[in-house]
Amino acid sequence: MIFRTILAFVLSAFIFNSTVVAADKPNIIFIFIDDMGWGDVGCYGNDFIDTPRIDQLAAEGIRFTDFYAAGAVCSPTRCAVQSGQNQARIGITAHIPGHWRPFERVITPQTTMALPLDTVTVAETLNTAGYETGYVGKWHLGNGPEFQPDRQGYDFSTVINGPHLPGKYRVAKPSDLKPEPGQYRTDFEADVSIQFIEKNKEKPFFLMLSPFAVHIPLGAMSEKVAKYEAKAKAAKRDLPHPVYAAMVEHCDDMLGRIVDAVEENGLTDKTMIVFTSDNGGLYRRYDYREAADDKVSSLAPLKGEKGSLHEGGIRVPLIVKYPPLAKAGTESAEPSISYDFYPTFAELAGAKLPVNQTIDGKSLLPLLKDPAAKLDRTAVHFHYPHYHHDRPASAIRERDWKLIEYIDGSGDVELYQIGQDIGESKNLAKEKAGRVADLRKKLKAWQQSVNARMPMPNIHYDPIRAGEWWNMRTGKPIDSDSRKRFPPTEKDL
């Protein structure tokens, strides 16, 4: 009896230690969807779009209910992911190169046009731990060849510019894969990603897959579009747009192919798969009026959309599957944010964080181990000093409270008890003046600590022309109906 007990103990210890060794340097696959809203998939409440593979990923891993994109548009969040910093430190606070409204009340700050080469990226940090690193899809952190992923620590990269294939794409370390005529983009991105997985299955790898979908202009394969047109007609509903719904399902198919490839190569138990979005979803396209699909998707129950610091613009899905650590079917309501990925991946890989670079993020591994755990911080911050689908603003969420301060000279402020009012329906700023003062003080201190660039009064302010959009590339007005959508108010006049 004693012998059997000892033998059982030794065997269990051996098995446990083998599991630890197998997961010592796990693979990391980071799937980073463009513009997917918090409620666009079934496991976050969508009852229209079919997302069986995303929902299955959530059932097999952990789902985060209060996860935030660091930025309200793509480039800022991408900067945060690569640097581990709030993008305000670097100055990539708008999509590159952005656009502007030269006759508005304030002049918005110029955004940094590329991720600085002296930034130690998450790929460079994982390189030091022996990882092969790959990047597939949209980059949007600098247009010149010197600012592409292969110059920022990625051993392999296929960067694709534009929403459709065939199109312009750039490969570092040439691949024998090329898009087939008429091939849908997410299918090609999955092809390249699977090839990377298969070529590197014998060593630890980090793969970032960043499809252009579900970004506008809307475009999907006809059979999926027809499916959702029929569903919309039967349900008598106009949102989401049938083409947009099809694009979301294309992303679900892409994820399914990646998960299947991991399984087929025997990598499931040693691979962390992360699924998230770069910013909130899009309700209506307001600018670049030509070729626009006006109404795209509903953000309900959230307020706002992409380009806004309300929840609809920054709260996004996050699902993590990693069987050795994350218990299947769990949820975490702890507020977390995009720059948390950097220290999470570094800790998982056993890599040291850069010595001379501030890392604002906190590792999410404690939440995978215990979904009820709390991270060692009290607040997350947001800075979007630009006009887009809202006015320039900064925000702070401190546990249950969220304050949005408009920095367009208006002095407007909004306060929400976000844990009880996810839709931000009741502004408590007047009722809770003390809390407003406290959070504004903390927000200002944070802005100063990161040297956040702020808007300035505009001597050319013209309330009649304030709604005009101008193109940063051409320096010319954009042909749009934005002046109709943003008419001057009595306060402006």
N, C-alpha and C positions, 0 to 999 in steps of 0.2 A: 504493500500500500504506500509506504514511504517512498519506495523507488519510483512508483508510478507518479506520485505527486511531484517529485524532483524532476522526472523526465518531462512531465507536462509543463512545468515552470521553465525548464531549459528550452523546450520547443517553442513555447509562447514568446520567450525573450528573443529567440532566434528570428521568429517570424516578425516580431515588432521591429527588431533592428534592421531586418531586410527591407521592411517597408520604409523606414527612415532613410536608409541608404538610397533606395529607389527614388525617393522624393527629394533627395538632397539638393539636386539641381534640376527642378522640374522645368519642363517646357512652358512657355507662356504664349498664348494666342490672344491678341487684343483686337477685338472687332469693334470698330469705331464708326457707327453709322452717321450720315450727314443729315441733320435737321429732323431726326425722328423724335416726335413728341412723347411725353411721359405716358399718355394714354393711347398710343397707336397700336399696341399689341394686346393680345388676349389676357395675359397674366396681369396686366395693369388696368383691366376693365373694358377693353375694346370688345364690342359684341358684333362687329361687322366684318373686320378683316381676319382672314384665316392665317394664323401664325403658330401652327402646331409645333414647329421645331424650337422656336423661341420659348414657347410655353413649357415644352419638355425640358429645356435647359434650366428654366426656373424650378421645375419640379425636382430636378436632380441636383440643384445647388442652392444658393442663397439669393434672395431677391431683396434689393434695397429700396425702401419706399421713399426716403428723403435724401436722395442723391442729387447733386447739382452739377451742371456744367459750369466750369469756371467763367465762361463768357456767354453773352447773349447771342453771339454770332461765332462763326467757325474759327478763324485764325487765332483769336485770343485763347480759346480753349485748347487748340492744338499747341500753342506756345506753352500753356500751363502743363500739358501732358509731357512734352519733351523736356522742359526745364525743371519741373517739380516746384515751380514758383507761381505765385499769382502774377498774371501777365502784366499787371500794372507796374511791376518792378522793371520790366523790359520795355514797356511802352507799346506793345502790340495789343491795342485796346479796341481796334476795329478790324473788319475783314480787309485783307490786303488786296488792292490799294485803298479800297473804301470809296465812299462818295461823300459829298458835303452839300450843305445848303448855305450859300454865301450871304444870303440876306436875312438869316435868322437872328434872333436876339443875341446869341453868343457865337463866337468863333470856336469851333471844337479843335482839340489838339491834333497835331499831325501824328499818325501812328508810325511806329518803326516798321520799315518795309521788308524786313527779313529777320529771321531768328539769328542773332549774332553768332558768329562762328566760334567765339570763345565760350559760349554756353556749353556746359558739359551735359549732353543729352542723356536720356534714360538708356538709349542704345549704347552710348559710349561707356556708361557705368556698367552695363551688363557685359560688354566686351571684356572688361577687366576680370570678370568672373568666368570667362571661357565660353561665353554664349555666341553662337552664330546668330546674326541679327538680320531681319528682312523687313522690307516695307513695300506694301502693295496698295495702289490707289491714289487718292487725292492727297496732296501735301499742303499747299497753300500757306507756306511759311517763307516765301521768297521765290521770285521768278527766275533769277539768274542761275546758270548751271553751277556756280560756286556755292549756292545755298540749298542744294538739293539733298535728299536723305543720305546719299553716298558720301557727302562731305560732312555729315553730322552723325557718323558712327554706324550707319547701316551697311553691312557687308554686301547685301543684295537689295536692289530696289527696282520696282517697276512703277513709275509715276505716270499717271494718265491724266491728261488735261482735257477737260470738257466732258459733257454728259453722255456722249454717244460714241459707239465704235462702228467702223474703224475711225480713228482720230489720232491726235498727236499723243504719243506716249514715249517715255524715256526710260531705258533700261540700263542699270549699272550692273556689270557682270552679265553679259548677254545671255538671254534665255532663248531656247529653241521654240518657245511658244509665241505665237502671234494670233491676234484675234481673227476669227473667221468672218468673212463678209456677212454683215447683218447680225453678228453675235451680240447678245445683250451684254451690257457692261459687267453686271454682277457675275454673270457666268464666266466671263474671261478672268475677272479678278479671282474667282474661286479656282479656276484652272491653274493660274500662276501660284496661288497660295498653296494648293495641294502639292504641286511640284516641289515647292520649297520644303514643305513638311516631309515629303518622301526622301528628298536628297539629304536631309539633315536629321533623320530619325535616330541615328546612332550617337548623336551628341546633343547637348542642351541647346535649345534655340528659343529666340524671341521673335515672333512674327506680329507685326501690326498691319491689319487689313482695314483700309479706310475707303469704302466705296463712295462714289459720288452720290448714289441714291441715299435718301429719297429727296434730294435737292431738286428744285425747279430748274429748267423747264420740265414739266411732267412728260414722261415717256415710258411706256411699258409694252410688253409683247401683247399682241391683239387678243389672244385667247383669254388671258387673265383680265384684260380690260372688259371684254364682253361678259365675262363671269360677273364682275362687279356692277356693270351696267344693269344686268338682269336682277341682281340682288337689290340694288338701289330702287329700281322700278317696283319690285315686289314689296319692298319695305316702305315705299313712298318717302324716301329721305334723300337729301341733296349733299350731305357730308358724311364721310369723306368723299372727295372727288374719286370717281371710279378708277381713273388712271393712277392717282396717288395710292389708292388701296392696292392696286396691282403692283406698284413699286415696293410697297411694304412687304407683300408676299414674295416678291423676287428676293428681297433681303433675307426673308425666312428660308427660302430655298438655298441661298448661298450659305447661311449658317449651317443648315442641315448637311450640306456637302462637306463642310469643314469638320463637323463633329463626326461624320461617318468616316472620313479619312483618318482622323485621330484613332478611332476605334479599329479600323482595318489594319492599321500599322502597329497595333498593340500598345498605344501610348496613353490610353484613357486615364490610368491611375497615376501617371507622372506628367500630366498636362493640365495647367490652369487655363480655362477658357473664360474670357471676360467679354461681356457684350454691353455696349452703352452708346450714347449719342453725344455729338459735339455741342448741341444747344437744343433749346426747346423747338416745338413744332411750329409750322406756319399755318395761320388761319387764312389770311388774305394777302395777296401780293400787291403792294402799294406803289412800287416804283418800277422803273424799267418796263413801262406799260406795254410795249410791243411784245407779242407772243406770250402774253401773260394768261395764266389761268387764275381768275380772280379768287374764287374760294377754293381752298385746298383741303383743310381738315378742321375738325372741331377740337378745341383744347379743353373742353368741359371735363371736369368741373373747375379747371384752373383758369385764372385770369391772365390775360396778356398772351403773347406769342413771341416767337423769335424776334430779337431786337428790343426786347423789353426786360426789365428786371423784376417784373411780376413772375409768379410761379410758372406760368405757361412758357416763358422765355428761357428759363434756366433749370427747371426741375426736369430730369430725364430718367429713363430707365437705366438700371444697372443690375446685371445678373452675373454671378460668378459661380462657375462649376469647378471644383477641385476636390475630388472624392476623399483624399487623405485628410482633409482639413475641414471642409464645409459640409455640414450635415444636409442631406437632401430635404428640400421642401421648407427651408427656414426663411425667416425674414428679419431684416434689421431696419429699425426706424431711426438710427443714429444719423444726424446730418453729416454728410461727407461730400467731397468735391473732387474735381478732375485732377488737381495736383497731388492728390493722395495716391495716385497710381505709381508714381515714381518711387517713393520709399517702400511701397508695397512690393513692387517687383524686385527692387534691390534686396529687401530682406529675404524674400522667397529664394532668390538666387545666391544668397550669401555674399553679395557684393557690398563694398564699402561706399557710402555716399561721398560725393566730392567734398574736399576739405574747404575750399575757398568759394563755395557757392551756397547761398542760402537755400534751404529746402523748406518750403512752407507746408508741405503735405505731411500727413500722418499715415503710417502704415495701417492698412485695413485688415491685416491678418488677425488682430485680436477680435474683430467682429466676425470673421469667418469661424474662429474657434468658439466664440460665444456671442450670438446675435444680440443678446441683451446688454453687452458691454458698452462702455462709453469711451470715446477718444479723449485724449489729454488736451483738450482745448475748449474754449467756451463759445467761440463764434467763427463763422465763415464770412468772407467779405466779397463784394462785387463792385466793379468800377467800369461803367460804360458811358464815357463822356461824349457821346455822339448822338446825332439824330438818326433814327431809323424807323422802327415802328412805335417809338415813344420818344420822349425827350431825354437829353443827357441826365444821367443819374448815377448815384452810388447807393449801395445797400449793405446792410449787415443783418445776419440772422444770428441771434444769441439764444440758443436753446429754443424756447417756445415763441420767442418774439422776433419779428422782422420789421425793420425800418427801411423805407426807401426815401432818399433825399434827392430831390431834383436840383441839379447844379447848372440850371439855365438862367439864373438870375431871378427866378420867380419866388424862391424861398419855400416852395411847396414841399410838404413832407407827409408821408403816410406811415401808419403804424398798424400792424396786424398781429393778432395772437394766432400764429400760423398753425399751431397744433390743433386748435379748435375751429379754425376758419381757413381751410385749405384754399378756398375760392377767393380769399382776400375781399370779401364782400362788405366788411365793416371796418372803416378807417377809425381807429381809436386815438388818433393823434390829439384831439381836443380833450378827450376824457382822461388821457394818461400823459399829461404834460411833463411830469417828472421823469417818466421812463423815456419819453422822446428826448428830453435834454440829456439824459445819461447816454443813450445810444448814439445821439449826434456827436457827443464829445468823444466817444470811443471810435466812431467812424472817422472823425477828423484826425484823431491820433494815428489811426491806421493809414489813412491817406498820406500823412506826413512821413510815416515810417517807411513806406514803399516809394516815396517821391512820386506820387500819382500826378499825372499831367491833368490840368484842369482847364475848362473852357474860359474864354476871356470875353468881356463885353465887345460887341461888334458895332463899330462906328457907322457901318453901312447897313445897319438894320432897317429893313423895309417891310412893314407888316403885310403889305399887299403882295410882295414877291417872296415872302418868307418860306412858302411851301415849295419853291423850286429846287429840284435835285440837279446837281452838277456832277459830271464824271471826272474822277481824279486822274484817269489816264489821258483824256482828251482835253480837259480844262474847258469843256463846253456843257451847255445845259443838256439834260437828258429829256428825250421826247416822252413825256409822261403826263398823266392827268392828276399828278400829285397836288397841284394847286386847288383842284376841285375837292380833293379828299381832305386837304388841310387848309380850309379857308380861315382867314383871320378872325379872331373873336373880338368882342367889344373891348375886352381888356387890352388886346393888341392895339386897337385903334384909339 
